[in-house]
């Protein structure tokens, strides 16, 4: 892949910037934004679709309680916001670390990654990928 990129001229490369979405509210009245519409994130953890699915599961569960739409939407945002913000933050940090280009920092990053025990990496990934507490936890 590096050879292909190196062979390209500057006018053949389209650079697009990535943006996060951080809204003060995801709900208003009887309307809720879910997934990227409410909380887009950088793609470094590959969790955009996962967060959308979790949103849908939590909202469906809350709507099924029969406490009314207004209460379900208020509970939805309260239950989801903390997890979503943690995942956004982790994705942002991973992106910055992964895109470091200064030679000494690249070497330091690579050494840190090689030195991190597998159990630590797996524990961190588990907290991102399982989402059990986010879906099952009651407020």
C-alpha positions in Angstrom: 0.0 0.0 0.0 2.9 2.4 0.8 4.2 2.0 -2.8 0.9 3.0 -4.3 0.5 6.0 -2.1 4.1 7.1 -2.8 3.4 6.9 -6.6 0.5 9.3 -6.3 0.8 13.0 -7.2 -0.5 15.6 -4.7 -3.4 16.5 -7.0 -4.5 12.8 -7.0 -5.0 12.6 -3.3 -8.2 13.7 -1.7 -7.9 14.5 2.0 -11.0 14.5 4.1 -11.0 15.6 7.7 -12.8 13.5 10.3 -15.2 15.2 12.7 -16.8 14.1 15.9 -20.3 15.2 16.8 -20.9 16.3 20.3 -24.4 17.6 20.9 -25.6 19.0 24.1 -28.8 17.0 23.8 -29.8 13.9 21.7 -33.5 14.2 22.4 -36.2 16.9 22.1 -39.8 16.3 22.6 -40.7 12.9 21.1 -37.7 12.9 18.8 -34.3 11.2 19.5 -31.1 11.1 17.5 -29.3 7.8 17.6 -25.9 6.6 16.3 -23.8 9.0 14.2 -26.6 11.6 14.1 -26.2 12.0 17.9 -22.6 11.1 18.5 -20.4 10.5 15.5 -16.9 9.5 16.3 -13.6 8.9 14.6 -13.3 5.5 13.1 -10.2 4.3 15.0 -12.1 1.8 17.1 -14.6 0.8 14.5 -17.5 1.4 16.9 -19.8 3.7 15.0 -22.2 1.0 14.0 -21.9 -0.8 17.4 -22.9 2.4 19.2 -25.9 2.8 17.0 -27.0 -0.8 17.7 -26.5 -0.3 21.4 -28.6 2.9 21.2 -31.4 1.1 19.5 -31.4 -1.8 22.0 -31.4 0.6 25.0 -34.1 2.8 23.6 -36.3 -0.2 22.7 -35.9 -1.6 26.2 -36.9 1.7 27.7 -39.9 2.2 25.4 -41.1 -1.2 26.4 -41.3 -0.3 30.1 -44.5 1.6 29.5 -43.3 4.7 31.4 -44.0 6.9 28.4 -42.0 8.3 25.5 -40.8 11.4 27.3 -39.4 9.3 30.2 -37.9 6.7 27.9 -36.0 9.4 25.9 -34.7 11.1 29.1 -33.6 7.7 30.5 -32.0 6.8 27.1 -29.8 9.8 27.0 -28.8 9.4 30.6 -27.9 5.8 30.2 -26.0 6.1 27.0 -24.0 9.4 27.2 -21.2 8.2 29.5 -20.4 5.1 27.5 -20.5 7.0 24.2 -18.3 9.7 25.4 -15.7 7.2 26.7 -15.7 5.4 23.3 -15.3 8.7 21.5 -12.4 9.7 23.7 -10.7 6.3 23.3 -11.1 6.4 19.5 -9.8 10.0 19.4 -6.7 9.1 21.5 -6.0 5.9 19.5 -6.2 7.9 16.3 -3.7 10.5 17.5 -1.3 7.9 18.7 -1.6 5.8 15.6 -1.0 8.7 13.3 2.2 10.0 15.0 4.8 10.7 12.4 7.8 12.1 14.2 10.5 9.3 14.1 11.4 9.3 17.8 7.7 9.2 18.8 6.9 6.4 16.3 9.7 4.3 17.9 8.4 5.1 21.4 4.8 4.2 20.4 5.8 1.0 18.7 7.9 0.0 21.8 5.0 0.7 24.1 2.6 -1.3 21.9 5.0 -4.3 21.8 5.6 -4.1 25.6 1.9 -4.0 26.5 0.9 -7.4 27.9 -1.8 -9.2 25.8 -4.1 -9.4 28.9 -4.1 -5.5 29.2 -4.9 -5.1 25.5 -7.7 -7.7 25.7 -9.2 -6.1 28.8 -9.2 -2.7 27.2 -10.8 -4.1 24.0 -13.4 -6.1 26.1 -14.6 -2.8 27.7 -15.1 -1.4 24.2 -16.6 -4.3 22.4 -18.9 -6.0 25.0 -21.1 -3.0 26.0 -23.0 -5.3 28.5 -23.1 -2.7 31.2 -24.3 0.0 28.8 -27.1 -2.2 27.6 -28.2 -4.0 30.8 -27.4 -1.5 33.5 -30.3 0.2 35.1 -30.0 4.0 35.9 
